[in-house]
Amino acid sequence: MCEPAPIETVRVDQWLWSVRITRTRSEAAGACRAGHVKVNGRTAKPSTALRVGDRVEARIHQRDRVLDVVSLLSKRVGAQLAAETYRDLSPPPPTKERAEPVFQRDKGAGRPTKRDRRQLDRLRGRDSRR
């Protein structure tokens, strides 16, 4: 039997989708068109050719990702196989700081009263007394 030839280049939007950085290929292409993806320091179009050894910098889902391409994929694979195709040099994600809500109602207290609604409106910046 004849083995398939190894892939030399692949589109950057296709690669981002196949290694599970983006959920859909159209999302990857949109990120490229918006200028959120760079290959080797240059802004990339969705059709930019990606090779082994390239560095991909992407801002996806409000998070900066820095990836070195180890191998190329053109089809989507499982998460474990996908993780083996790149080296992740991304900074750690920011910690989520939870701010305590200023206005809090008891759970199951029923429908907000008129006074509660006015307090909520003031917090949201929609003062009803204009």
C-alpha positions in Angstrom: 0.0 0.0 0.0 1.0 3.5 -0.6 1.5 5.8 2.4 0.2 9.4 2.1 2.9 12.1 1.7 3.5 14.2 4.8 1.9 17.6 4.8 4.3 20.4 4.2 1.9 23.4 4.7 -1.6 23.9 5.9 -3.8 27.0 6.2 -3.6 28.8 9.6 -7.4 28.9 10.0 -7.6 25.1 9.3 -4.8 24.4 11.8 -6.2 26.5 14.6 -9.5 24.6 14.2 -7.9 21.2 13.9 -5.8 21.5 17.1 -8.9 22.7 18.9 -7.8 26.3 19.6 -11.1 27.6 18.1 -14.5 25.8 18.1 -15.2 26.3 14.4 -13.1 26.9 11.3 -15.2 30.0 10.6 -14.3 31.4 14.0 -10.6 30.8 13.3 -11.0 32.6 9.9 -12.8 35.5 11.6 -10.0 35.9 14.1 -7.5 36.0 11.3 -9.5 38.6 9.4 -9.9 40.7 12.5 -6.1 40.8 13.0 -6.0 38.6 16.1 -3.7 36.0 14.6 0.0 36.4 13.8 2.4 33.9 12.3 6.1 34.6 13.0 5.2 38.2 14.1 3.2 39.1 11.0 -0.6 39.5 10.9 -2.0 36.4 9.1 -4.8 36.0 6.7 -6.9 32.8 7.0 -5.1 31.3 4.0 -1.6 32.0 5.3 0.6 28.9 4.9 1.8 27.3 8.2 4.9 25.2 8.4 6.5 23.1 11.1 8.6 25.5 13.4 6.3 28.5 12.9 5.2 30.5 15.9 1.4 31.4 16.1 0.3 34.2 18.3 -3.5 34.4 18.7 -6.0 36.3 20.8 -8.9 33.8 21.1 -11.7 34.2 23.7 -10.1 37.1 25.4 -6.9 35.1 26.0 -3.5 35.4 24.4 -2.1 32.1 23.1 1.5 31.6 21.9 2.0 28.3 20.1 5.0 26.7 18.4 4.0 24.3 15.6 5.5 20.9 16.1 3.5 19.0 13.4 0.7 19.9 11.0 -2.9 18.7 10.9 -5.5 19.3 8.3 -8.3 17.4 9.9 -9.7 17.7 13.4 -8.4 15.0 15.8 -8.9 14.2 19.5 -7.8 16.5 22.2 -4.8 14.4 23.2 -3.5 14.1 19.7 -4.1 17.8 19.1 -2.1 18.8 22.1 0.9 16.9 20.8 1.1 19.0 17.6 2.1 22.2 19.3 4.1 23.5 22.2 2.1 26.0 24.3 4.1 29.0 25.4 1.1 31.0 26.5 1.1 33.1 29.7 -1.1 31.5 32.4 -4.8 32.7 32.2 -5.6 35.5 34.6 -7.2 34.5 37.8 -10.9 35.2 38.1 -11.6 37.7 40.8 -15.2 37.5 42.0 -16.6 40.8 43.1 -19.4 40.4 45.7 -22.6 41.8 44.3 -23.6 45.2 45.9 -27.3 44.5 45.8 -28.4 41.0 46.7 -31.8 39.5 47.2 -32.6 36.3 49.1 -33.1 33.3 46.8 -36.7 32.4 46.5 -37.8 35.8 47.8 -40.2 36.1 44.9 -40.8 39.0 42.5 -38.8 42.2 43.2 -40.7 45.0 44.9 -40.9 48.4 43.3 -38.2 49.6 45.8 -35.9 46.7 44.9 -36.4 47.4 41.2 -35.5 51.1 41.7 -32.3 50.1 43.6 -31.3 47.8 40.8 -31.9 50.5 38.2 -29.7 52.9 40.1 -26.9 50.4 40.3 -27.1 49.7 36.6 -27.0 53.4 35.9 -30.6 53.7 34.7 -31.9 56.1 37.3 -35.7 56.2 37.0 -35.9 59.7 38.5 -34.9 61.8 35.5 
